[in-house]
């Protein structure tokens, strides 16, 4: 896999369980972001995807340490006693 610097990725917010796809369009020389639901051009909607991937999720400890925020009601959050 190749690594790319994509500064505009911060326009999308984290939300656990959201499935979105980033892919590179070779012919258009563009990076595409495909949401799981249809997005209307009118009205207010948030562009979200799961920073940790939907297979293993991401905890609030990781979100806080890596990105500086936590998710309310995070389904992947753990509390170990």
C-alpha positions as CSV (number, residue, x, y, z in Angstrom):
1,X,0.0,0.0,0.0
2,X,1.0,3.5,-0.7
3,X,0.9,6.4,1.8
4,X,-0.6,9.8,0.9
5,X,-0.9,13.1,2.7
6,X,-4.6,14.1,2.5
7,X,-5.1,17.3,4.5
8,X,-8.8,17.8,3.5
9,X,-9.7,14.5,5.2
10,X,-10.5,16.5,8.3
11,X,-13.7,17.8,6.6
12,X,-15.2,14.3,7.4
13,X,-16.0,13.5,11.0
14,X,-15.7,10.3,12.9
15,X,-18.8,8.2,13.7
16,X,-18.5,4.6,14.9
17,X,-19.9,2.0,12.5
18,X,-20.2,4.3,9.5
19,X,-19.0,2.6,6.3
20,X,-17.4,4.9,3.8
21,X,-14.9,4.1,1.1
22,X,-11.9,6.1,0.0
23,X,-10.5,5.1,-3.4
24,X,-8.2,6.5,-6.0
25,X,-9.6,7.1,-9.5
26,X,-6.7,6.4,-11.8
27,X,-8.3,7.9,-14.9
28,X,-9.6,11.0,-13.2
29,X,-6.5,11.4,-11.0
30,X,-8.7,12.0,-8.0
31,X,-9.5,10.5,-4.6
32,X,-13.1,9.6,-4.2
33,X,-15.1,9.4,-0.9
34,X,-18.2,7.2,-1.2
35,X,-20.7,7.3,1.6
36,X,-22.9,4.4,2.5
37,X,-26.1,6.5,2.2
38,X,-27.2,9.0,-0.4
39,X,-26.2,12.5,0.5
40,X,-28.5,15.4,-0.6
41,X,-26.9,18.6,-1.8
42,X,-29.7,20.5,0.0
43,X,-30.2,20.4,3.7
44,X,-27.6,20.0,6.5
45,X,-25.8,16.6,6.7
46,X,-22.5,15.5,8.2
47,X,-19.9,13.6,6.2
48,X,-18.8,10.9,8.6
49,X,-16.7,7.7,8.5
50,X,-15.2,5.3,11.1
51,X,-11.6,6.3,11.8
52,X,-10.8,2.9,13.2
53,X,-12.6,0.7,10.7
54,X,-15.8,-1.1,11.2
55,X,-14.3,-4.5,11.8
56,X,-12.4,-3.8,15.1
57,X,-13.7,-0.4,16.1
58,X,-11.9,2.3,18.0
59,X,-12.0,3.2,21.7
60,X,-12.3,6.6,23.2
61,X,-8.8,6.3,24.8
62,X,-7.4,5.9,21.3
63,X,-9.5,8.7,19.8
64,X,-8.4,11.1,22.6
65,X,-4.8,10.2,22.4
66,X,-4.5,10.3,18.6
67,X,-7.1,12.8,17.5
68,X,-8.0,14.9,20.6
69,X,-11.7,14.1,21.0
70,X,-14.0,11.3,22.3
71,X,-17.2,10.0,20.9
72,X,-20.4,10.2,23.0
73,X,-21.9,6.7,23.5
74,X,-19.0,5.0,21.7
75,X,-20.1,1.4,21.1
76,X,-16.4,0.3,21.0
77,X,-15.5,1.9,24.3
78,X,-14.1,-0.3,27.1
79,X,-13.6,0.1,30.8
80,X,-11.3,-2.5,32.3
81,X,-11.3,-3.0,36.1
